[in-house]
Amino acid sequence: MSENVINLHKATDPPADGAAPTVLTVVPDAPPARPVPLWVRSGRTLKSAVTHESTRATVRAATRHSLYTLNGGRIVARRAWDGRTGSRYERMIRAAEAAGNLEAAQEWEERLQRFRAARHHRRMDLLHSPVDAAKGAAVGAGMSIGVLVALGVVMALNTGEVRDVVTPLSATVDFIATLIRIVQVVWGPALSIGPFLALLALWSVGRKQHAAPNWALPANVRSGEGEPITPSIVVKALRDLGVPALARAIKEMGDAGASMLGPIRIAGCGVEVDVTLPSGVSTNEVQGKRRKLAENLSRHEHEVFITIPQAARTVRLWVADSGALDEPIGPSPLVTDETMTADYTKGKAPWGQDLRGDAAALSLYQRHLLVTGLSNQGKTVALRSLALWLSLDRSVQFLMGDLKGVGDWKMFDGLATTLIQGPTDEHVIQVTEMVEGAVDEMNRRIQAPPGTVFPPLIVLVDEAQVAFMCPAKGTGKDKRPYGGSKADSRYFMAVRKIHNQGRAVNVLMWQGTQDPTNENLPKLVREGAHTRASLALGTESQARMALGDKAVDGGAAPNLLRPGLDRGTLVVASDGITIPAGQSSITVRTHYIDDDAAKAITDRAKALRDGVTALHAIDRSAEHDPLADIAAVIGDAPRVRTKDVLARLAARNGDAYGDWSFLDLKRVLDDADASPYKSDGVMCVARDRVARALANRDSDGSASAE
């Protein structure tokens, strides 16, 4: 008997022949998701409906229009109350007292007394008005009836009918009855429609005043970027500035806080308003919170400028339209007007636009110039645009040193008498010798006879900080350093000498430097410039180096310009540019002139000077004798003013002398040893000198002929 053995252990190894049994795996279905409770689904639906943009717009509209009506009624009631009482005058008195303006407070108090007296007079008249009204009504009715009866008598006499006597009277009665019937018909609907019309009127008042919360207002008038500047917005911004004395004073002024403000004027791409601060609030407290004030006005910090005008306790706010300062200004007139010329003495260089959008032009006449700022902010372009304009004056000479040496000034090659380009110590040595040569020319001019007028000589050094920081020293016996800021520094002392005396003889120093410090821009040098301009800087101390303490204390803040974003924007302190009264500086957005346009301008300047040379060659030809013509126009007068001599020469021979300047006249007289001189403060030409020069010339000619 055999026994079957049943293995109760599961085989782990697959069968050797590969015929493994088929295994069917049954995967159970996932359990059904739990149903979302009804209250959750209802909550989600309700939340979606409530937060939907259509719902929010509907709620805003309903709230806005309801509050327009409600607050419109409040505004009308307030206006009516102000008209019937002296509350307006009392508010103005409190505002004037809070501002410390006692004269204004007294004036408003006098107005209040006059208002009360007039109101008392009207109320006293009301005591007699019922009797007077009754008498007037009786007299009027009697006169009216009499007139109608008289008219009826006339009609009766005309028609022969006695009943026509009462015809006008009966017609009047019928007319009155018709009016009564019309009123009876209209009265009911008027009573029904009247309240709605009144509510509509209140809604209109509230809508015009935007009398609703900011969140409920339409998007186009909602507070935010581009919010228009109104008196209430300015007062609110000042109140929330964080100056306790200012906030208390505005609170005491009540609704009349706007009495601090002058008129809000359109000023270029923004608005301008003067704010008279209350007693106990200093101007520097407001200046020091420029960023917070800008944010309170819904502007960026660079879009608000605070300056100090002449009036005491007053700050002048200029607030740009949102984003306007990021828009470029138009091209320079030097590029668009190919016929433009320059006049060093009387003209002004078109430099750019001020914040008001007006053209900003700079006079360069006898003014040393300093332009500074951080690197890559447009310093060279701003400085170069002034030189480009001045190159169009054929009398101006240039000595130029570019210590960057990347070709920013290469277009002046052939126009400048000297052009040095490069950043090395050798280039600094050459630039220093160039400036020292200008000092020698200045000394020569100073020794000339009094009254001598010299052509302008512009000594321009760009990247001047390279010269001040140069470690090179002289060779041989002269071991003086070229750089530095001490008395033995050759470059420093040459610049100082030109600053001290060059202006009187038209030798002017122009310098461009970057990232100023006491080492790379010494105090004596920067304070020797008559025109000081600064692009964006890093700190207030640098701003004071660039522009001086007076300009910075008066509101100049190049350190608040945005590096990179405000490229080409300058803060200028100079008497050569029109600055608003009471301010010590002006912000200018300069025109950008690229290298190609700059080359085209210098080509025009070279052509202009070439034409002048040819013209002078013709003027000196044998067709006329300038010295003899000068003697002829002087006549028998012992001396004649140079301007009169020029006018007479032009009248005598317009082709030859029509474009003569004083320099042309002086050149001829100097060559003949008959130089003009100053008499009673006026340059004159002496008859005897000219006659002697002619006699000497004739005698020299006769001797040479023999």
C-alpha positions as CSV (number, residue, x, y, z in Angstrom):
1,M,0.0,0.0,0.0
2,S,1.5,3.2,-1.2
3,E,1.1,6.5,0.6
4,N,0.7,9.9,-1.2
5,V,2.8,12.6,0.4
6,I,1.4,16.2,0.2
7,N,4.0,19.0,0.4
8,L,2.5,21.8,2.4
9,H,5.4,24.2,1.6
10,K,5.2,26.5,-1.4
11,A,8.0,26.0,-3.9
12,T,10.2,29.0,-4.3
13,D,12.2,27.9,-7.3
14,P,10.6,27.9,-10.7
15,P,10.3,24.5,-12.4
16,A,13.3,23.5,-14.4
17,D,11.5,22.8,-17.7
18,G,10.2,26.4,-17.7
19,A,6.6,25.3,-17.7
20,A,5.5,27.4,-14.8
21,P,1.9,27.4,-13.8
22,T,-0.2,30.5,-14.7
23,V,-0.8,32.6,-11.7
24,L,-3.9,34.9,-11.9
25,T,-3.7,37.9,-9.6
26,V,-6.9,39.6,-8.7
27,V,-6.6,43.3,-7.9
28,P,-9.5,44.6,-5.8
29,D,-11.2,47.8,-6.9
30,A,-10.2,51.0,-5.1
31,P,-12.6,51.9,-2.4
32,P,-15.1,54.6,-3.6
33,A,-14.2,58.2,-2.7
34,R,-15.9,59.6,0.2
35,P,-18.5,62.1,-0.9
36,V,-17.7,65.7,-0.2
37,P,-20.1,67.0,2.3
38,L,-22.8,69.3,1.1
39,W,-21.8,72.1,3.4
40,V,-18.2,72.0,2.0
41,R,-19.5,72.1,-1.6
42,S,-21.8,74.9,-0.7
43,G,-19.0,76.8,1.0
44,R,-16.8,76.5,-2.0
45,T,-19.5,77.6,-4.3
46,L,-20.3,80.5,-2.1
47,K,-16.6,81.5,-1.8
48,S,-16.2,81.3,-5.6
49,A,-19.3,83.5,-6.1
50,V,-18.2,86.0,-3.5
51,T,-14.6,86.3,-4.7
52,H,-15.5,86.4,-8.4
53,E,-14.4,89.6,-10.2
54,S,-18.0,90.3,-11.3
55,T,-19.3,90.1,-7.8
56,R,-16.5,92.3,-6.5
57,A,-17.1,94.8,-9.3
58,T,-20.8,94.8,-8.4
59,V,-20.2,95.3,-4.7
60,R,-17.7,98.1,-5.5
61,A,-20.2,99.8,-7.8
62,A,-23.1,99.5,-5.3
63,T,-21.0,100.8,-2.5
64,R,-19.6,103.6,-4.6
65,H,-22.9,104.9,-5.8
66,S,-24.5,104.6,-2.4
67,L,-21.7,106.6,-0.8
68,Y,-21.8,109.1,-3.6
69,T,-25.4,109.9,-2.6
70,L,-24.7,109.8,1.2
71,N,-21.5,111.8,1.1
72,G,-23.0,114.1,-1.5
73,G,-25.7,115.0,1.0
74,R,-23.1,115.5,3.6
75,I,-21.1,117.8,1.3
76,V,-24.2,119.8,0.4
77,A,-25.2,120.1,4.1
78,R,-21.7,121.3,4.9
79,R,-21.8,123.9,2.2
80,A,-25.2,125.1,3.3
81,W,-24.0,125.3,6.9
82,D,-20.9,127.2,5.8
83,G,-23.0,129.6,3.9
84,R,-25.4,130.3,6.8
85,T,-22.9,130.4,9.6
86,G,-19.4,131.7,10.2
87,S,-17.8,128.3,10.5
88,R,-15.7,128.8,7.3
89,Y,-14.2,132.0,8.7
90,E,-13.5,130.3,12.0
91,R,-11.7,127.4,10.3
92,M,-9.6,129.8,8.3
93,I,-8.7,131.7,11.5
94,R,-7.6,128.5,13.2
95,A,-5.5,127.5,10.2
96,A,-3.8,130.9,10.0
97,E,-3.1,130.8,13.8
98,A,-1.7,127.2,13.4
99,A,0.6,128.4,10.6
100,G,1.8,131.4,12.7
101,N,0.4,133.9,10.2
102,L,-1.2,136.5,12.5
103,E,-1.9,139.0,9.7
104,A,-4.0,136.5,7.9
105,A,-5.8,135.5,11.1
106,Q,-6.7,139.2,11.7
107,E,-8.0,139.6,8.2
108,W,-10.2,136.5,8.4
109,E,-11.5,137.8,11.8
110,E,-12.5,141.1,10.2
111,R,-14.3,139.2,7.5
112,L,-16.1,137.2,10.1
113,Q,-17.2,140.4,11.9
114,R,-18.5,141.8,8.6
115,F,-20.4,138.6,7.9
116,R,-22.0,138.6,11.3
117,A,-23.0,142.2,11.0
118,A,-24.6,141.6,7.6
119,R,-26.5,138.5,8.9
120,H,-27.8,140.5,11.9
121,H,-29.0,143.2,9.5
122,R,-30.9,140.6,7.4
123,R,-32.5,139.1,10.5
124,M,-33.7,142.4,11.8
125,D,-35.2,143.1,8.4
126,L,-37.2,139.9,8.7
127,L,-39.2,141.4,11.6
128,H,-40.7,144.1,9.3
129,S,-40.9,142.0,6.2
130,P,-44.4,140.4,6.8
131,V,-46.1,143.8,7.2
132,D,-44.1,145.2,4.3
133,A,-45.0,142.1,2.2
134,A,-48.7,142.4,3.0
135,K,-48.7,146.1,2.2
136,G,-46.8,145.4,-1.0
137,A,-49.3,142.7,-2.0
138,A,-52.3,144.9,-1.3
139,V,-50.9,147.8,-3.2
140,G,-49.8,145.5,-6.1
141,A,-53.2,143.8,-6.3
142,G,-55.0,147.1,-6.3
143,M,-52.8,148.6,-8.9
144,S,-53.2,145.5,-11.1
145,I,-57.0,145.5,-10.8
146,G,-57.0,149.2,-11.6
147,V,-54.8,148.7,-14.7
148,L,-57.0,145.9,-15.9
149,V,-60.2,147.9,-15.4
150,A,-58.7,150.9,-17.1
151,L,-57.7,148.7,-20.0
152,G,-61.3,147.3,-20.1
153,V,-62.7,150.9,-20.2
154,V,-60.5,151.6,-23.2
155,M,-61.7,148.4,-24.9
156,A,-65.4,149.3,-24.1
157,L,-65.0,152.8,-25.6
158,N,-63.5,151.3,-28.7
159,T,-66.1,148.5,-29.2
160,G,-69.1,150.3,-27.7
161,E,-69.8,147.2,-25.6
162,V,-70.1,147.9,-21.9
163,R,-69.3,144.3,-21.0
164,D,-65.8,144.7,-22.4
165,V,-65.0,146.7,-19.3
166,V,-64.4,143.4,-17.3
167,T,-62.9,141.4,-20.2
168,P,-59.2,141.9,-19.2
169,L,-60.1,141.2,-15.6
170,S,-62.0,138.0,-16.5
171,A,-59.1,136.9,-18.9
172,T,-56.7,137.3,-16.0
173,V,-58.9,135.2,-13.7
174,D,-59.1,132.5,-16.4
175,F,-55.3,132.5,-16.8
176,I,-54.9,132.1,-13.0
177,A,-57.4,129.3,-13.0
178,T,-55.5,127.6,-15.8
179,L,-52.2,127.9,-13.9
180,I,-53.9,126.3,-10.8
181,R,-55.2,123.4,-12.9
182,I,-51.6,122.8,-14.3
183,V,-50.2,122.9,-10.8
184,Q,-52.8,120.4,-9.7
185,V,-51.9,118.0,-12.5
186,V,-48.2,118.3,-12.1
187,W,-48.1,118.4,-8.3
188,G,-48.7,114.7,-7.7
189,P,-45.9,113.4,-10.1
190,A,-43.6,116.2,-8.9
191,L,-44.0,115.0,-5.3
192,S,-43.1,111.4,-6.5
193,I,-40.2,112.4,-8.8
194,G,-38.8,115.2,-6.6
195,P,-37.0,113.0,-4.1
196,F,-35.4,111.0,-6.9
197,L,-34.2,114.2,-8.5
198,A,-32.8,115.4,-5.2
199,L,-31.0,112.1,-4.7
200,L,-29.7,112.4,-8.2
201,A,-28.3,115.8,-7.5
202,L,-26.6,114.6,-4.3
203,W,-25.2,111.7,-6.2
204,S,-23.8,114.0,-8.8
205,V,-22.1,116.1,-6.1
206,G,-20.6,113.1,-4.5
207,R,-19.4,111.7,-7.8
208,K,-17.6,114.9,-8.7
209,Q,-15.8,114.9,-5.4
210,H,-15.0,111.1,-5.5
211,A,-16.7,110.9,-2.1
212,A,-16.2,107.1,-1.7
213,P,-13.5,104.8,-0.3
214,N,-10.5,104.4,-2.4
215,W,-11.2,100.6,-3.0
216,A,-14.6,101.4,-4.3
217,L,-13.6,104.0,-6.9
218,P,-13.2,103.2,-10.6
219,A,-9.8,102.0,-11.7
220,N,-9.1,105.1,-13.7
221,V,-9.4,107.4,-10.6
222,R,-8.3,105.0,-7.9
223,S,-5.3,106.0,-5.9
224,G,-2.1,104.5,-7.1
225,E,0.4,105.1,-9.9
226,G,-0.3,108.3,-11.8
227,E,-2.7,109.7,-9.1
228,P,-3.3,113.4,-9.9
229,I,-1.8,115.8,-7.4
230,T,-4.6,117.8,-5.6
231,P,-4.5,120.0,-2.5
232,S,-6.1,117.4,-0.3
233,I,-3.6,114.7,-1.5
234,V,-0.6,117.0,-0.7
235,V,-2.0,118.0,2.7
236,K,-2.6,114.3,3.6
237,A,0.9,113.4,2.4
238,L,2.4,116.1,4.7
239,R,0.2,115.1,7.6
240,D,1.4,111.5,7.4
241,L,5.0,112.5,7.0
242,G,5.9,111.6,10.6
243,V,6.7,115.1,11.8
244,P,4.6,115.5,15.0
245,A,4.5,119.3,14.9
246,L,3.3,119.3,11.3
247,A,0.6,116.7,11.9
248,R,-0.7,118.6,15.0
249,A,-0.8,121.9,13.1
250,I,-2.7,120.3,10.1
251,K,-5.1,118.7,12.5
252,E,-5.9,122.0,14.2
253,M,-6.5,123.6,10.7
254,G,-9.4,121.2,10.2
255,D,-10.5,121.0,6.5
256,A,-8.5,124.2,5.8
257,G,-5.2,122.4,5.8
258,A,-4.8,123.4,2.2
259,S,-4.2,127.0,3.3
260,M,-0.6,126.0,3.6
261,L,-0.4,125.5,-0.1
262,G,0.1,127.9,-2.9
263,P,-1.4,127.3,-6.3
264,I,-0.6,124.0,-7.9
265,R,1.0,124.9,-11.3
266,I,1.7,122.7,-14.3
267,A,5.5,122.5,-14.6
268,G,6.8,120.5,-17.5
269,C,6.1,116.8,-17.0
270,G,4.8,117.4,-13.5
271,V,3.4,119.9,-11.1
272,E,4.9,122.4,-8.7
273,V,3.5,123.8,-5.4
274,D,4.9,126.0,-2.6
275,V,4.1,124.8,0.9
276,T,4.3,127.3,3.8
277,L,5.1,125.2,6.9
278,P,3.5,125.9,10.2
279,S,5.4,127.5,13.0
280,G,7.7,125.0,14.7
281,V,8.3,122.9,11.6
282,S,11.7,123.4,9.8
283,T,12.3,122.9,6.1
284,N,15.0,120.4,6.7
285,E,12.5,118.1,8.5
286,V,10.6,117.9,5.3
287,Q,13.7,117.6,3.1
288,G,14.9,114.7,5.2
289,K,11.8,112.7,4.5
290,R,11.8,112.9,0.7
291,R,11.2,109.2,0.2
292,K,8.3,109.0,2.6
293,L,6.7,112.1,1.1
294,A,7.1,110.6,-2.4
295,E,5.5,107.4,-1.3
296,N,2.6,109.3,0.3
297,L,2.1,111.0,-3.0
298,S,2.1,107.6,-4.8
299,R,5.4,108.4,-6.5
300,H,8.9,107.0,-6.6
301,E,11.6,108.9,-4.7
302,H,13.3,110.2,-7.8
303,E,10.0,111.7,-9.0
304,V,9.7,114.2,-6.2
305,F,12.2,117.2,-5.7
306,I,12.2,119.4,-2.7
307,T,13.9,122.8,-2.9
308,I,13.9,125.9,-0.7
309,P,12.7,129.2,-2.3
310,Q,13.3,132.6,-0.9
311,A,10.2,132.8,1.3
312,A,10.7,131.9,4.9
313,R,9.4,128.5,6.2
314,T,8.6,127.4,2.7
315,V,9.4,124.3,0.7
316,R,8.8,124.0,-3.1
317,L,7.6,120.6,-4.2
318,W,8.0,119.4,-7.8
319,V,6.1,116.2,-8.4
320,A,6.6,114.4,-11.7
321,D,3.8,112.6,-13.6
322,S,4.3,108.9,-12.9
323,G,6.9,107.5,-15.2
324,A,7.5,110.8,-17.0
325,L,11.2,111.0,-16.0
326,D,11.9,107.7,-17.5
327,E,10.9,108.9,-21.0
328,P,13.8,110.3,-23.1
329,I,13.9,114.0,-24.1
330,G,14.2,115.1,-27.7
331,P,17.4,115.4,-29.8
332,S,19.8,118.3,-29.3
333,P,19.3,121.4,-31.5
334,L,22.9,120.9,-32.5
335,V,21.8,117.8,-34.4
336,T,18.5,119.0,-35.8
337,D,19.6,122.5,-36.8
338,E,22.6,122.3,-39.2
339,T,22.7,126.1,-39.5
340,M,23.2,126.7,-35.8
341,T,26.3,128.7,-34.8
342,A,27.7,129.7,-31.4
343,D,28.5,132.9,-29.7
344,Y,30.9,132.5,-26.8
345,T,30.3,136.0,-25.4
346,K,26.5,136.3,-25.7
347,G,25.2,132.9,-26.5
348,K,24.1,129.9,-24.4
349,A,24.8,126.3,-25.2
350,P,21.6,124.2,-25.6
351,W,22.3,121.5,-23.0
352,G,18.9,119.9,-22.4
353,Q,15.7,120.4,-20.5
354,D,14.9,121.2,-16.9
355,L,12.2,119.4,-14.9
356,R,9.6,121.9,-16.1
357,G,10.2,120.9,-19.7
358,D,11.8,124.2,-20.6
359,A,15.0,124.4,-22.6
360,A,18.1,124.5,-20.3
361,A,20.8,126.6,-21.8
362,L,24.2,127.3,-20.2
363,S,26.3,130.4,-20.7
364,L,30.0,129.5,-21.0
365,Y,31.4,133.1,-21.0
366,Q,34.4,133.4,-18.7
367,R,33.3,130.5,-16.5
368,H,35.5,127.6,-15.4
369,L,33.6,124.3,-15.5
370,L,33.5,121.1,-13.5
371,V,31.4,118.1,-14.3
372,T,31.6,115.0,-12.1
373,G,29.6,111.9,-11.2
374,L,29.9,108.1,-11.0
375,S,31.4,106.2,-13.8
376,N,29.2,105.5,-16.9
377,Q,26.6,108.1,-16.1
378,G,27.0,110.3,-19.2
379,K,29.7,112.7,-17.9
380,T,31.8,112.7,-21.1
381,V,28.7,113.2,-23.3
382,A,27.4,116.1,-21.2
383,L,30.8,117.8,-21.2
384,R,31.4,117.1,-24.9
385,S,28.0,118.6,-26.0
386,L,29.2,121.9,-24.5
387,A,32.4,121.8,-26.4
388,L,30.6,120.8,-29.6
389,W,28.4,123.9,-29.4
390,L,31.4,126.2,-28.6
391,S,33.3,124.7,-31.5
392,L,30.8,126.5,-33.8
393,D,32.3,129.8,-32.7
394,R,35.2,130.3,-35.0
395,S,37.1,132.4,-32.5
396,V,37.4,129.7,-29.8
397,Q,40.6,127.6,-29.4
398,F,40.8,124.3,-27.7
399,L,43.5,122.4,-25.8
400,M,42.2,119.0,-25.0
401,G,43.4,116.1,-22.9
402,D,41.4,112.8,-22.7
403,L,42.9,110.6,-20.0
404,K,40.5,107.8,-20.8
405,G,41.8,107.4,-24.3
406,V,39.0,105.4,-25.8
407,G,38.2,107.8,-28.6
408,D,35.4,109.9,-27.0
409,W,37.1,113.1,-28.2
410,K,38.6,111.9,-31.5
411,M,36.2,114.0,-33.5
412,F,38.1,117.1,-32.3
413,D,41.3,115.9,-34.1
414,G,42.1,118.8,-36.5
415,L,39.9,121.2,-34.6
416,A,41.7,121.3,-31.2
417,T,45.1,122.9,-31.2
418,T,46.3,120.1,-29.0
419,L,44.6,116.7,-28.5
420,I,46.1,114.2,-26.1
421,Q,44.4,110.8,-25.7
422,G,45.5,108.0,-23.4
423,P,45.4,106.9,-19.7
424,T,49.1,106.3,-19.0
425,D,51.5,108.3,-16.9
426,E,53.1,109.6,-20.1
427,H,49.8,111.0,-21.2
428,V,49.4,112.7,-17.8
429,I,52.8,114.3,-18.3
430,Q,51.8,115.6,-21.7
431,V,48.5,116.9,-20.4
432,T,50.3,118.6,-17.5
433,E,52.7,120.3,-19.9
434,M,49.7,121.3,-22.0
435,V,48.0,123.0,-19.0
436,E,51.3,124.7,-18.1
437,G,51.6,126.0,-21.6
438,A,48.1,127.5,-21.2
439,V,49.4,129.2,-18.0
440,D,52.2,130.7,-20.0
441,E,49.7,132.0,-22.6
442,M,47.6,133.4,-19.7
443,N,50.6,135.3,-18.3
444,R,51.4,136.7,-21.8
445,R,47.8,137.9,-22.1
446,I,47.9,139.5,-18.7
447,Q,50.9,141.5,-19.6
448,A,49.2,142.9,-22.8
449,P,48.0,146.5,-22.8
450,P,44.8,147.2,-20.8
451,G,41.6,146.7,-22.7
452,T,43.1,144.1,-25.1
453,V,40.5,141.4,-26.0
454,F,41.7,137.9,-26.5
455,P,40.0,135.0,-28.2
456,P,38.8,132.3,-25.8
457,L,41.1,129.5,-25.0
458,I,39.4,126.4,-23.5
459,V,41.7,124.0,-21.6
460,L,39.7,120.8,-21.3
461,V,40.8,117.7,-19.4
462,D,38.5,114.7,-19.2
463,E,39.0,112.1,-16.5
464,A,41.0,114.6,-14.5
465,Q,41.2,112.3,-11.6
466,V,43.8,110.3,-13.5
467,A,46.0,113.4,-13.4
468,F,45.5,114.1,-9.7
469,M,46.3,110.5,-8.8
470,C,49.3,110.1,-11.1
471,P,52.5,109.0,-9.1
472,A,55.0,110.2,-11.8
473,K,57.7,112.7,-10.9
474,G,59.9,114.9,-12.9
475,T,63.5,113.8,-13.9
476,G,66.8,115.6,-13.4
477,K,66.8,118.5,-11.0
478,D,63.0,118.9,-11.0
479,K,61.7,116.1,-8.9
480,R,58.2,117.7,-8.5
481,P,55.3,115.2,-8.8
482,Y,52.8,115.6,-11.6
483,G,49.9,114.4,-9.6
484,G,48.8,115.1,-6.0
485,S,47.1,118.0,-4.3
486,K,50.0,119.8,-2.7
487,A,51.8,123.0,-3.6
488,D,54.6,121.0,-5.4
489,S,52.1,119.2,-7.7
490,R,52.6,120.4,-11.3
491,Y,49.1,119.7,-12.6
492,F,47.4,120.9,-9.4
493,M,49.3,124.2,-9.4
494,A,48.7,124.8,-13.1
495,V,45.0,124.3,-12.7
496,R,45.0,126.6,-9.7
497,K,46.8,129.4,-11.6
498,I,44.2,129.3,-14.4
499,H,41.4,129.3,-11.9
500,N,42.9,132.4,-10.2
501,Q,43.6,134.6,-13.2
502,G,42.5,132.9,-16.4
503,R,39.0,134.2,-16.5
504,A,40.0,137.8,-17.0
505,V,41.9,137.0,-20.2
506,N,39.5,134.3,-21.5
507,V,41.7,131.3,-20.6
508,L,39.2,128.8,-19.1
509,M,39.6,125.4,-17.4
510,W,37.1,122.7,-18.0
511,Q,37.4,119.4,-16.1
512,G,35.5,116.2,-16.1
513,T,36.1,113.7,-13.2
514,Q,34.4,110.7,-11.7
515,D,33.6,109.4,-8.2
516,P,35.0,112.5,-6.5
517,T,37.1,112.3,-3.3
518,N,39.4,114.7,-1.6
519,E,42.3,112.8,-3.2
520,N,41.2,112.8,-6.8
521,L,39.4,116.1,-6.8
522,P,41.1,118.5,-4.3
523,K,39.0,121.1,-2.5
524,L,40.8,124.2,-4.0
525,V,40.3,122.9,-7.5
526,R,36.6,122.0,-7.2
527,E,35.8,125.3,-5.5
528,G,37.6,127.2,-8.3
529,A,34.9,126.3,-10.9
530,H,32.2,128.8,-11.6
531,T,29.9,126.2,-13.1
532,R,29.6,122.9,-11.1
533,A,27.5,120.0,-12.4
534,S,27.0,116.5,-11.0
535,L,25.5,113.4,-12.3
536,A,24.4,110.5,-10.0
537,L,26.7,110.1,-6.9
538,G,26.8,107.7,-4.1
539,T,26.8,109.8,-0.9
540,E,25.8,113.2,0.3
541,S,29.4,114.0,1.2
542,Q,30.3,113.5,-2.5
543,A,27.4,115.7,-3.5
544,R,28.9,118.4,-1.2
545,M,32.3,117.9,-2.9
546,A,30.7,118.2,-6.3
547,L,28.3,121.2,-5.8
548,G,29.3,122.8,-2.5
549,D,27.5,123.1,0.8
550,K,25.2,125.9,-0.3
551,A,23.7,124.0,-3.2
552,V,23.2,120.8,-1.1
553,D,21.7,122.7,1.8
554,G,19.3,124.4,-0.7
555,G,18.0,121.0,-1.9
556,A,20.5,119.8,-4.5
557,A,20.7,116.0,-4.2
558,P,22.7,114.3,-7.0
559,N,23.2,111.4,-4.5
560,L,19.5,110.7,-4.8
561,L,19.6,110.2,-8.6
562,R,19.5,106.6,-9.7
563,P,22.8,105.3,-11.2
564,G,22.1,103.8,-14.6
565,L,18.5,104.9,-14.8
566,D,19.1,108.7,-14.5
567,R,22.0,108.6,-16.9
568,G,22.6,112.1,-18.4
569,T,20.6,113.9,-15.6
570,L,22.7,116.6,-14.0
571,V,22.3,118.8,-10.9
572,V,23.8,122.2,-11.9
573,A,24.9,125.0,-9.6
574,S,25.9,128.0,-11.7
575,D,25.0,131.6,-12.4
576,G,25.3,130.8,-16.1
577,I,22.0,129.0,-16.2
578,T,18.5,130.2,-15.4
579,I,17.7,128.9,-11.9
580,P,14.2,129.6,-10.3
581,A,14.3,132.4,-7.8
582,G,15.4,131.4,-4.4
583,Q,16.9,128.1,-5.5
584,S,20.6,127.3,-5.5
585,S,20.6,124.6,-8.2
586,I,18.6,123.2,-11.1
587,T,18.2,119.7,-12.4
588,V,18.9,119.3,-16.1
589,R,18.2,116.3,-18.4
590,T,20.9,116.6,-21.0
591,H,20.5,115.9,-24.7
592,Y,22.4,112.8,-25.9
593,I,24.7,113.3,-28.9
594,D,26.3,110.1,-30.1
595,D,29.7,109.8,-31.7
596,D,28.5,110.0,-35.3
597,A,26.4,113.1,-34.6
598,A,29.3,114.6,-32.8
599,K,31.6,114.0,-35.7
600,A,29.1,115.7,-38.1
601,I,29.0,118.8,-35.8
602,T,32.8,119.0,-35.7
603,D,32.9,118.7,-39.5
604,R,30.6,121.7,-39.7
605,A,32.9,123.6,-37.2
606,K,36.0,122.8,-39.3
607,A,34.2,123.9,-42.5
608,L,33.1,127.1,-40.8
609,R,36.7,127.9,-39.8
610,D,38.1,127.0,-43.2
611,G,35.6,129.4,-44.7
612,V,36.6,132.1,-42.3
613,T,40.3,131.7,-43.3
614,A,39.5,132.0,-47.0
615,L,37.3,135.1,-46.3
616,H,40.1,136.8,-44.4
617,A,42.5,136.1,-47.2
618,I,40.2,137.9,-49.6
619,D,39.7,140.8,-47.1
620,R,43.4,141.3,-47.0
621,S,43.8,141.4,-50.8
622,A,44.9,144.4,-52.8
623,E,41.4,145.4,-53.7
624,H,41.2,147.6,-50.6
625,D,43.5,149.0,-47.9
626,P,42.1,148.4,-44.4
627,L,44.4,150.8,-42.7
628,A,43.6,153.6,-45.2
629,D,39.9,152.8,-44.9
630,I,40.1,153.1,-41.1
631,A,41.7,156.5,-41.4
632,A,39.1,157.6,-43.8
633,V,36.1,156.6,-41.6
634,I,37.7,158.3,-38.6
635,G,37.9,161.6,-40.4
636,D,38.8,164.6,-38.3
637,A,37.7,163.2,-35.0
638,P,40.5,162.7,-32.4
639,R,39.2,159.3,-31.5
640,V,36.2,157.1,-32.4
641,R,34.7,154.1,-30.6
642,T,35.7,150.8,-32.1
643,K,32.1,149.7,-32.6
644,D,31.5,152.9,-34.6
645,V,34.6,152.3,-36.7
646,L,33.3,148.8,-37.5
647,A,29.9,150.2,-38.5
648,R,31.4,152.8,-40.7
649,L,33.7,150.3,-42.4
650,A,30.8,148.0,-43.1
651,A,28.9,151.0,-44.6
652,R,31.9,151.9,-46.7
653,N,32.6,148.4,-48.1
654,G,30.1,145.8,-47.0
655,D,31.7,143.0,-49.0
656,A,35.1,143.5,-47.3
657,Y,34.2,144.6,-43.8
658,G,30.6,143.4,-43.4
659,D,31.5,140.5,-41.1
660,W,34.4,142.1,-39.3
661,S,34.6,141.6,-35.6
662,F,36.6,143.5,-33.0
663,L,39.4,140.9,-33.3
664,D,39.7,141.6,-37.1
665,L,40.0,145.4,-36.4
666,K,42.4,144.9,-33.6
667,R,44.6,142.6,-35.7
668,V,45.0,145.2,-38.4
669,L,45.7,148.0,-35.9
670,D,48.1,145.9,-33.9
671,D,50.1,145.0,-37.0
672,A,50.4,148.7,-37.8
673,D,51.3,149.6,-34.2
674,A,48.1,151.6,-33.8
675,S,46.4,149.4,-31.2
676,P,43.0,150.6,-29.9
677,Y,42.9,151.8,-26.3
678,K,40.3,152.3,-23.6
679,S,39.0,155.9,-22.9
680,D,36.4,156.5,-20.3
681,G,35.8,152.7,-20.1
682,V,35.2,152.4,-23.9
683,M,37.6,151.0,-26.5
684,C,38.5,153.6,-29.0
685,V,40.7,154.1,-32.1
686,A,43.0,157.2,-32.1
687,R,43.2,159.3,-35.3
688,D,46.9,160.3,-34.6
689,R,48.0,156.6,-34.1
690,V,46.4,155.6,-37.4
691,A,47.9,158.6,-39.2
692,R,51.3,157.9,-37.8
693,A,51.0,154.2,-38.8
694,L,50.1,155.2,-42.4
695,A,53.0,157.7,-42.5
696,N,55.4,155.1,-41.3
697,R,54.2,152.5,-43.7
698,D,54.5,154.9,-46.6
699,S,58.0,156.0,-45.6
700,D,59.0,152.3,-45.3
701,G,57.6,151.7,-48.8
702,S,59.4,154.6,-50.3
703,A,62.7,153.6,-48.7
704,S,62.4,150.0,-49.9
705,A,61.6,151.3,-53.4
706,E,64.7,153.4,-53.5
